[in-house]
C-alpha cells in the first residue's frame, strides 16, 4: 500500500494535469504476473523468476525514491511535487546499480543462449536511464554539475513516467523470456512437455504493442489502410455512420466483453462478432470454478458482456453459441481477423483453429491468447498448426500468438 503522503502527492500530480498515468501500467508487477509461469517448468524457471523480481524492484524503487527524496517530512523538499536533487540522484543510482549487478549474476546462471541473449538485451535496454522509454526527462533532471548539486526540483511526474517506461521494458522482456523458455522446454522432442517442439521459424514481435487489444487493433487499423484512428480520413469516414470502410472480425471466447469493448473503441470501422457459449459453458472453459452455479455457467459474465456491448449495438453481434455452431453461420473468406480465447485444452484450441481458419480472407490474421506454460494444450495446438501449414508463428507480449495468412 502506498504511504498516505505519497498517495496525496500522486493525486496532486494527476489532478493538476502534470502527467497522466494508468495505475496498473506504471506499477506493473513482473513478479506477480510472471514468476508463477516461469516456475511451471524447472528449466531456468527460478532464474527467470529472479529476473522478474529484479525488474519489479527497479520499477517500484523509483516510487520509493520519490517517497524518500521528495515527500519525506523531515527532508528539505517535503511536498508539492519537488524533490531534493542530490538525494534523488543517490536513490535512483543505488537502485539502478543493484539491479544491474543482480541481473548480471543471474545471467551467469543461464545456460540457454536464446534466454541469455534476451536477458542481456533487457539489461542493455536499462543501461542508460535516458535511453529507457519515458525516462529521458528524469535523466535530464537528475544530471547536474557540482555547482547545482542541491536544491528542490519538480521530478515527481518525471519519475512516475520513468517507472512506467521500465514497466514497458518488463512487459516486453518477460514475455519474450517466457517464449524462449517454452522453446527450450519443447526442444529436443524428448523434452516436449508441450507435445511438439516450437517451429524454428517462430519470431517474437514487440512492435505491435504490449497488450492484446493494442496488438489486435494494429492489424485491424492496417486493414483499414491506416495506423492511426486520429487520421482525418478515418475520423471523417468512420466516426459516425454509415461506415464506408469496414473491417470484420470475430472474437471467439470473450467472457465478459472487455476485449471486444476495447477493440470497438480503438477501431471505429470494426464490425465484430462475439462468440461465446454463455450458459452453455463447460468445465473445460472455467476449470477453476464449480460449474454448478449460474455464475459458473456464464450467466453473470453474459450480463457484463451485454452491458459493455450496448453502446456498440450497430457494430457488434453477440452469438451465444459454441464455437462449432457459430462458425457454421459465418461465410468463408469473410473476416479480416479471428481472435481465439475460449477453451484452452489442446482439443478445443485445435478445433477452434480448424473451424475459423477458413473464415479468413487472404492476408487475414488468426490470433489467440494464453501461449504460456499454464496452458500446454494451447502451445501444442499452435505449434501443430505452424508445422502443418508452414505458416510463420509470431509471438508477442501478453501471451499472444498469431499467424498472418
C-alpha positions in Angstrom: 0.0 0.0 0.0 1.3 3.5 -0.8 2.1 5.7 2.1 -0.7 8.3 2.7 1.7 11.2 1.9 2.8 9.7 -1.3 -0.8 9.0 -2.3 -1.6 12.6 -1.7 1.3 13.8 -3.9 0.3 11.5 -6.7 -3.3 12.8 -6.6 -1.9 16.3 -6.7 0.2 15.5 -9.7 -2.6 13.8 -11.5 -5.3 16.3 -10.9 -3.1 19.2 -11.8 -2.6 17.6 -15.2 1.2 17.4 -14.8 1.1 13.8 -16.0 -1.4 11.1 -16.9 -0.9 7.5 -15.8 -2.8 4.3 -15.5 -2.0 2.9 -12.1 -1.8 -0.7 -13.4 0.6 0.4 -16.1 3.3 2.2 -14.2 3.2 -0.1 -11.2 3.4 -3.3 -13.4 4.5 -6.1 -11.1 6.5 -8.5 -13.3 7.0 -10.9 -10.3 3.3 -11.2 -9.7 2.4 -12.0 -13.3 5.5 -13.9 -14.5 7.1 -15.8 -11.6 4.4 -18.5 -11.4 4.6 -19.0 -15.2 8.4 -19.3 -15.2 8.3 -21.8 -12.3 5.9 -24.1 -14.2 9.0 -25.8 -15.6 12.3 -26.3 -13.8 14.3 -25.4 -16.8 15.6 -21.9 -15.9 12.3 -21.3 -14.0 13.8 -20.0 -10.8 16.4 -17.8 -12.6 13.7 -16.2 -14.8 11.5 -15.6 -11.8 14.5 -13.9 -10.2 14.9 -11.6 -13.2 11.2 -10.7 -12.9 11.8 -9.9 -9.2 14.8 -7.6 -10.1 12.9 -5.5 -12.7 9.9 -5.3 -10.4 12.2 -3.9 -7.6 13.6 -1.4 -10.1 10.1 -0.3 -11.1 8.9 0.1 -7.6 12.3 1.5 -6.5 11.5 4.7 -8.4 8.3 5.1 -6.4 10.2 4.5 -3.2 12.8 7.1 -4.3 10.0 9.7 -4.6 8.9 8.9 -1.0 12.5 9.3 0.3 13.7 12.2 -1.7 10.5 14.2 -2.4 8.0 13.9 0.4 9.9 12.8 3.4 8.5 15.1 6.2 12.0 15.7 7.6 13.6 16.3 4.3 14.3 19.6 2.6 11.5 19.2 0.0 8.5 17.8 1.9 5.8 18.3 -0.8 4.3 20.0 -3.8 5.9 17.5 -6.2 9.5 18.8 -5.6 12.5 16.5 -4.8 15.8 17.0 -3.2 18.0 16.6 -6.2 21.1 15.2 -4.5 19.1 12.7 -2.6 17.1 11.7 -5.7 20.3 11.1 -7.6 21.7 8.9 -4.9 18.4 6.9 -4.5 17.9 6.3 -8.2 21.6 5.4 -8.9 21.7 3.0 -6.0 18.7 1.1 -7.3 20.0 1.0 -10.8 23.4 -0.3 -9.7 21.8 -3.0 -7.6 19.5 -4.0 -10.5 22.4 -4.3 -12.9 24.7 -6.2 -10.5 22.0 -8.7 -9.5 20.8 -9.3 -13.1 24.4 -9.9 -14.3 24.7 -12.5 -11.6 21.5 -14.2 -12.7 22.5 -14.2 -16.4 25.7 -16.1 -15.5 23.5 -18.9 -14.3 21.6 -19.3 -17.6 22.8 -22.0 -19.9 20.4 -21.5 -22.9 21.8 -19.0 -25.4 18.5 -17.6 -26.5 17.3 -16.9 -23.0 20.7 -15.4 -22.0 20.6 -13.1 -25.1 17.1 -11.8 -24.2 18.2 -11.2 -20.6 21.2 -9.3 -21.8 19.0 -7.2 -24.1 16.8 -6.3 -21.1 19.9 -5.3 -19.2 21.1 -3.2 -22.2 17.7 -1.5 -22.5 18.1 -0.2 -19.0 21.8 0.5 -19.0 21.4 4.2 -19.6 18.4 5.9 -17.9 18.0 8.3 -20.7 17.6 5.6 -23.3 14.7 3.9 -21.4 11.3 4.8 -22.9 9.7 7.7 -20.9 12.8 8.2 -18.8 14.6 10.9 -20.8 13.1 13.8 -18.8 14.1 12.2 -15.5 17.6 11.5 -16.7 17.9 15.2 -17.8 16.5 16.3 -14.4 19.0 14.2 -12.5 22.1 15.3 -14.4 24.0 18.1 -12.7 27.4 19.5 -12.0 28.9 20.2 -8.6 27.6 23.8 -8.7 23.9 22.8 -8.9 24.0 19.5 -6.9 21.5 20.8 -4.4 18.0 22.2 -4.5 14.4 21.2 -4.8 13.3 20.3 -8.3 10.0 19.1 -9.7 10.8 15.5 -10.6 7.7 13.5 -9.4 6.0 13.4 -12.8 9.2 12.5 -14.5 9.9 9.7 -12.0 6.4 8.2 -12.4 6.8 8.4 -16.2 10.1 6.6 -15.9 8.6 3.9 -13.7 6.0 3.4 -16.5 8.8 3.1 -19.0 10.6 0.4 -17.1 7.3 -1.4 -16.7 7.1 -1.4 -20.5 10.5 -2.9 -20.8 9.4 -5.5 -18.3 6.2 -6.4 -20.2 8.1 -7.0 -23.4 11.2 -8.7 -21.9 9.2 -11.1 -19.6 7.0 -12.2 -22.5 10.0 -12.9 -24.7 11.8 -14.7 -22.0 8.9 -17.0 -21.4 8.6 -17.7 -25.1 12.3 -18.6 -25.2 11.7 -20.8 -22.1 8.9 -22.6 -23.9 11.2 -23.2 -26.9 13.9 -24.6 -24.7 11.4 -26.8 -22.9 10.0 -28.2 -26.1 13.3 -28.9 -27.9 14.6 -31.5 -28.3 11.4 -33.5 -28.7 12.4 -35.8 -25.8 11.7 -32.8 -23.5 8.5 -31.9 -25.3 6.3 -31.1 -22.3 4.1 -29.1 -24.6 3.6 -32.0 -27.0 5.5 -30.6 -30.0 8.7 -28.5 -30.5 8.4 -24.8 -31.3 9.0 -24.1 -35.0 12.4 -22.8 -35.7 10.9 -20.1 -37.9 8.9 -18.6 -34.9 9.6 -15.0 -34.2 8.8 -12.6 -31.3 7.4 -9.2 -32.1 7.0 -6.3 -29.7 6.4 -3.6 -32.3 2.6 -4.0 -32.4 2.1 -3.3 -28.7 2.4 -4.6 -25.2 -1.2 -5.7 -24.5 -3.5 -7.8 -26.6 -6.0 -5.1 -27.5 -3.2 -2.9 -28.8 -1.8 -5.8 -30.9 -5.1 -6.8 -32.4 -6.1 -3.2 -33.1 -2.9 -2.7 -35.1 -3.9 -5.4 -37.6 -7.4 -4.0 -37.9 -6.2 -0.5 -38.5 -3.8 -1.7 -41.1 -6.7 -3.5 -42.9 -8.5 -0.1 -42.9 -5.4 1.5 -44.5 -4.3 3.5 -41.5 -2.3 3.1 -38.3 -3.9 6.0 -36.6 -7.6 6.4 -35.6 -7.0 10.1 -35.5 -6.2 10.1 -39.2 -8.6 12.7 -40.6 -9.7 10.3 -43.4 -10.6 7.7 -40.7 -12.3 10.2 -38.4 -14.4 11.6 -41.2 -15.3 8.3 -42.7 -15.7 6.1 -39.7 -16.6 8.0 -36.5 -20.2 8.4 -37.5 -22.3 6.0 -39.6 -22.9 4.8 -42.1 -19.4 3.4 -42.2 -17.9 3.3 -45.7 -14.7 1.4 -44.8 -15.0 -1.6 -42.5 -13.1 -4.5 -41.1 -14.8 -7.6 -40.0 -13.6 -9.7 -37.1 -14.6 -12.5 -34.7 -13.8 -12.7 -31.0 -14.1 -16.3 -30.1 -14.4 -16.6 -26.3 -14.6 -13.2 -24.8 -16.2 -14.0 -21.4 -17.4 -10.5 -20.4 -16.9 -8.3 -23.4 -13.9 -6.4 -22.1 -11.6 -7.3 -25.0 -14.3 -6.6 -27.6 -15.2 -3.3 -26.0 -11.5 -2.2 -26.2 -11.3 -3.2 -29.9 -14.5 -1.4 -30.8 -13.3 1.7 -29.1 -9.9 1.6 -30.8 -11.1 0.8 -34.3 -14.2 2.8 -35.3 -14.6 0.9 -38.6 -14.8 -2.5 -36.9 -17.8 -4.8 -37.2 -17.4 -7.6 -34.6 -18.9 -11.0 -33.9 -18.6 -12.0 -30.3 -18.7 -15.8 -30.0 -19.3 -17.3 -26.5 -21.2 -20.2 -25.0 -22.7 -18.1 -22.2 -24.9 -20.6 -20.3 -23.5 -23.4 -22.4 -20.0 -23.0 -20.9 -18.3 -26.3 -19.8 -15.9 -27.1 -17.0 -13.0 -27.0 -19.6 -13.8 -23.4 -20.2 -13.7 -22.4 -16.5 -11.5 -25.1 -14.9 -11.0 -23.2 -11.6 -14.8 -22.9 -11.0 -17.5 -25.2 -9.8 -19.8 -25.5 -12.9 -22.9 -25.9 -10.8 -23.9 -22.3 -10.2 -25.3 -19.7 -12.6 -22.1 -17.6 -12.5 -20.0 -20.6 -13.4 -22.4 -21.4 -16.3 -21.5 -18.0 -17.7 -24.7 -16.1 -16.9 -23.0 -13.4 -14.8 -20.4 -12.9 -17.5 -23.1 -12.8 -20.2 -24.7 -9.9 -18.3 -21.5 -8.0 -18.3 -21.0 -8.7 -22.0 -24.4 -7.3 -22.9 -23.8 -4.2 -20.8 -20.5 -3.5 -22.5 -21.8 -4.0 -26.0 -24.9 -1.8 -25.6 -23.1 1.3 -26.9 -21.9 -0.7 -29.9 -25.1 -2.3 -31.0 -24.7 -1.0 -34.6 -21.3 -2.6 -34.9 -21.4 -5.8 -32.9 -23.4 -9.1 -32.9 -23.4 -11.4 -29.9 -23.7 -15.1 -30.7 -24.3 -17.2 -27.6 -23.3 -20.5 -29.2 -20.4 -22.9 -29.0 -17.6 -22.2 -31.5 -18.5 -25.1 -33.7 -22.1 -24.0 -34.0 -21.3 -20.3 -34.5 -18.8 -21.0 -37.2 -21.4 -22.6 -39.4 -23.1 -19.2 -39.8 -20.0 -17.4 -41.0 -19.1 -17.3 -44.7 -15.7 -18.5 -45.8 -13.1 -15.8 -46.7 -15.2 -13.1 -45.0 -13.2 -12.0 -41.9 -10.1 -9.9 -41.5 -9.2 -11.2 -38.1 -10.2 -14.0 -35.7 -9.1 -13.9 -32.1 -9.3 -17.2 -30.2 -9.6 -17.1 -26.4 -12.0 -19.9 -25.5 -11.3 -23.3 -24.1 -7.6 -23.8 -23.6 -7.2 -27.5 -23.8 -5.4 -29.0 -26.8 -8.5 -30.5 -28.5 -10.6 -27.3 -28.1 -7.8 -25.0 -29.5 -7.1 -27.3 -32.4 -10.9 -27.3 -33.2 -11.1 -23.5 -33.0 -8.2 -23.2 -35.4 -9.7 -25.8 -37.8 -13.1 -24.1 -37.8 -12.1 -20.5 -38.1 -9.1 -20.6 -40.3 -11.3 -20.9 -43.5 -13.3 -17.8 -42.5 -10.3 -15.5 -43.0 -9.6 -13.6 -46.2 -6.2 -13.8 -47.8 -3.9 -11.7 -45.6 -6.2 -12.2 -42.6 -4.9 -12.7 -39.1 -5.5 -15.8 -37.0 -4.6 -14.9 -33.4 -5.0 -16.2 -29.9 -4.2 -15.7 -26.3 -2.6 -17.6 -23.4 0.5 -19.0 -25.1 2.2 -20.0 -21.8 3.1 -23.0 -19.7 -0.2 -22.8 -17.8 -1.9 -23.9 -21.0 0.4 -26.5 -22.7 -2.6 -27.6 -24.8 -2.7 -24.1 -26.4 1.0 -24.3 -27.1 0.8 -27.7 -28.7 -2.1 -26.8 -31.0 -0.4 -23.6 -32.1 2.9 -25.4 -32.8 1.0 -28.1 -34.7 -0.8 -25.6 -36.9 2.5 -24.0 -37.7 4.1 -27.3 -38.8 1.0 -28.4 -40.8 0.6 -25.2 -42.7 4.3 -23.9 -42.7 2.9 -20.6 -41.7 5.1 -18.3 -39.7 4.2 -18.3 -36.0 4.6 -14.9 -34.4 4.6 -14.5 -30.6 4.2 -11.3 -28.7 3.6 -9.7 -25.3 0.6 -10.5 -23.2 0.8 -14.2 -24.1 -0.2 -13.5 -27.7 0.3 -15.7 -30.7 -0.7 -15.1 -34.3 -0.4 -16.1 -38.0 -0.8 -13.6 -40.8 -2.1 -15.9 -43.6 
